[in-house]
Amino acid sequence: MLIQILNGIVYGGLLYLLAVGLVLIFGLREVVNFAHGALFMIGAYIGFSIAAMGYWWSGLLVSVFAMALVGCALDAAVFSTLRKHDHIVTVLVTFGILLILETVVTKVWGKAYLTYPVPPLLAGTVSIGGSPFPIYRLFVIAVSVAVAVSLSLWLRYTRTGLYIRAASTDARVTSMQGINVDRLSLIVVGLGTALAGLSGVVAGPLLSLSPTMGNYILIDSFIVVVIGGLGSFAGAFIAALLIGQIHNFGAVYLPWAATVLPFMLMVGILIWRPTGFAGSRT
C-alpha cells in the first residue's frame, strides 16, 4: 500500500510541475495554453539528446534554459496579443502551435519510441516498508516538493512575486501603479515554460519519448488546474496529488475505469464548487 501511495505521489508531482506552468501563464496572460504539452515533450527530447552523450544533468539544465527562452519568445510574439482575443481564438492558436511542434519533433527525432536513461547517481532502489522502490522516483518527489516550496516563497516574500500576484488579480490597476506588466508576463511565461521543460526531463526516464507523449499528461494537467481552481497554486498542488493517487490506484484496482475517474472527479468538483478547491485566484 505504501509503495502504491508513493507511486501516486510521483505521478502527482509530475502533474504539478506541468500544471503550475499552466497556472502561471493563465494567471497573468489569461491564455489557455494547449501547446504546453508540446513544450513538455520538447524539453524531454532536448534533455534526451544531451543525456545520450553522457551529460544527464547538463541536459536538464540546458532543457530548462532553452524552454525558458522559447516561453519568452512565445509571450512576445503570441501570448501578448492573444489576451485581447476571445478564448476560442487562444485555443485554436495554441493548438496550432502544438501541431507545429509535434511535426518538428517528428522530423528531427522521428516517430520511434525512445528510452531516456536514468543518471547513474540515481540508479538502483532502496527498501521502503520491505519493498524495493526506485531512487529515481524519490528524486522526482524531491524535485516537485522543492519547486512547490521555492515557488511559494518567491511569490509570497519577494517584490517580483508581489507584483505578479497583484497583476494576476488586476493587470490594468497594477500597470497604473507604474509596474511593467509586460515585463512581468515575460518572466512568468518564461518560468512556466521552463517548468514544462523541467517536467519533461524529469518524466523522461519514467515514460517512453514520442511526439505525442505530452498529450495525455496535458489532459490530466488541465484537470488539475480546473479542480484546484484557475490561477491557484495551492489548489494545483493539492489537486495534482489527488489526481496522482486516483490515477495510480485506479490503474491497479479499476483498470477499466482508470482513465475516466479523473474526469468524474472533475465533474463532481465543478458541480459542488465551480471555482475549484481554492477559488478562482489566490
N, C-alpha and C positions, 0 to 999 in steps of 0.2 A: 504493500500500500504506500509506504514512504517513497519508494522508487517511482511509483506512478505519479505521486504528488510532485516530486522533483521534476519529472519529465514535463508535467503540465506547466510548472514554473518556467522551465526552459523555453517552451513554445510561447508562453505568455510574455517572457522577456523579449523575445524576438518581435512579437507583435507590438510591444510598447515602443521599441526602438524605431519601428517603421511608422506606427500610428502617431507618435509625438511629433514627427515631422509634418504630418498632415494637419495636426492641431496648430502648430506654429504658423504654417502658411495660411490656413484658413482664418486664424485669429487676427492676422494683420492685413492680409490681402483679400480675404473673403473669397478665395479661389478654391474650388473643389478640384484638387489635382489628381486626375485619373492617370497621369503619367508617372505617379510616384512609384508604382510597382516596377516600371521600366527603369527608373533611376536605381532602385534596389538591385535589379538584375545587372545593370551596367557596373555598379560598384562591385558586385560579386565577380564579374568577368575581369575587371581591371586587377582586382586583388589576385585572382587565379593566375593571370598571366605572369605576374611578378613572383607569386609563390612557387610557380612551376620552375622558376630559375633558382629556387632555394632561398628566397628572401620573403618569407611569410609576413613578418612584422613590417617590413618595408612596404609590402603590398597593401597592408591595412592602412598605413599612413598615407600612401600615395592615393589610394582609392578615396579616402575621406577628403583629402585636399582637392582632388580632381572633381569630385561631385559637388564640393562647395563652390568651385568655380563655375561648374555647369549651372548650379542653382542661381548664382548671381547673374549669369547671362540670361537665364530664363526669366528672372524677375525684371531685368531691364528691358528685355525685348518682348516679353509676352504678358507676364502677370500684372505689370503696372498698367497695362491698357485693358486687360480683361475685367478689372474691377468695375469698369464703367458700363459693362455689358450685362445682359441677363445671364443667369446661372446656366441655362441650357447652352449658351454660346461657349461658356467656360468648359462645360463638359465635352462638347464637340471638339474644341481646340486641343484640350489636354489629351483626349482620347486619340486624336490625330497624331500628337507628339509621341504617344505610346506606340502606335503602329510604326512610325518612322524609326524610333529607337530599336524596336524589335527587328525591323528589317536590316538596320545597320549591324546589329549583333549577329544576325544570321549570315550576312555577307562576310563579316570579319572572322567569326569563330565557328560558323557552321551550325547545323541543326542537331548534331550528335550530343548526347548527354555526356557531360564531363564530370570527373570526380575531383573534388577540391581536397588537397592534402591537409592533414592536421599538423600543426607545428610540433616538432619533436619535444619541445618543452612541456606541451600539454597532452602528449600521448599517454596511453595507459589508463588504468582505472584505480579507484580507491574503494574500500569496503565501507558501505553505509548500511547499517542495520543488518549486517551479514550478507548483503548482496553487492556485487560489483557495480560501480557507477562511473562512467567516463569522466576523467578530469576535465576534458574539454567542455562538457556540459556545465560543470561548475563554473568554468570561465565565462560561459555565456550568461549565467545568472549574475556573476560578479560585475560584468560589463553593464548589464541592464540596470542593476541597482546603482552603480557608480554614475551612470548617465542621469538616472532619475534624481538622485541626490544633488548632483552638480547643477543640473538644470533648475531645480527648485531653488537652490541657494542663489544662483546667478540672477534669476528673475525676481527674487524677493529682496535681496540685500545689495544689489548694485544699482547704480544710477541708470545704466542702459536697460536693465531689467525693469526698473520703474517706468521708464519711458515706453518700453514695449507693452507693459500691462496697460498703461494709460492709452496708448494708440490702439490697442486691441479693443478697448471699451468705446472710444470715440476718436477716430483718427483726425477728424476735422478740428475738434476743440484742441486736441494735442498739438496740431500744426499751428493753431492760432497762438499757442503759448511759446512759439519760437522753436519747436522741436522739428527737426528734419525727418519727417515720416518716411520719405522715400529712402533715405539712408538706413533707417531702422529696418525697413522692409528688405533691403538688400542683405542686411545682416541676418534677419530672421529666415528668409528663404534659403540663403546660403547655408545656414546652420541646419535647417530642415532637410535639405538635400544631402548635406554631409552625413547626417544621421541615417539617411536612407542608404548611403554608401557603406557606412559602418555596419548597419544591419545586414547588408548583402554579403560583406566579407565574413562576418561572424556566423551567418547562416550557411555559408558555402560548404563547410565540411559536414553539415547535417543534411543538406539537400543535394540533389543532382542538379548541376547547372544546365539550363536550357533557355532558349529565347523567351519562353513563356513562364519561367519559374516565378515571376513576380505577380502573376495574375491571381492565383489562389490566395496567397497570403495578403494581397492587397484587399481582397473582398473581406477577409477577416479583420483587417485593419480598419476598414470603413465601419464595420460592425462595432468595433471597439470605440471608435470616435462617436458614433451615434449613441451607444449605450452610456458611455462616460459623460457625454454632453459636449456639444460643439464648443471648441475653444477651451475646454477644461483639461489641464494637465493631470491633476489629481484623479479626476474621473477616468481619464485614459489609462492611468496606471492600474487602478482597481479593475476596470473592465478588461484590460489585457490579461491580468492574472486569472480572472474569472473565465474568460474565453479559453485560455490555455488549459485550465482544468477540464472544462466541458469538452474541448477537442480531444484531450488525451484519454479521459475516462470513457468518452463516447466511442472512440476508436477501439477501446479494449472490450467494453461491455455491451455497447449498442452499435456495432459497426454499420448496420443497415440504416441507422439514423444519424450517424456522426456528422455528416455534412449539413443536416437540417437543424440540429439542435441550436447552433448559434443564431440562426435566423428566427427560430421560435422564441428564444430569449429576447432578441431584439424587438420582435413584435410585442411581446408581453411588457417589456420596459416602456415602449412607446405608448402603449395603451394606459399603463399605470402612471408613468411620468414622462410625458413627451419631450421634456428638456434633458432627459438623461439623469444619471446619478447626481451630477454636480451642477445641474442647471446649464444655462447657455454659455456662461463665461465665468471665470474666476478672477 
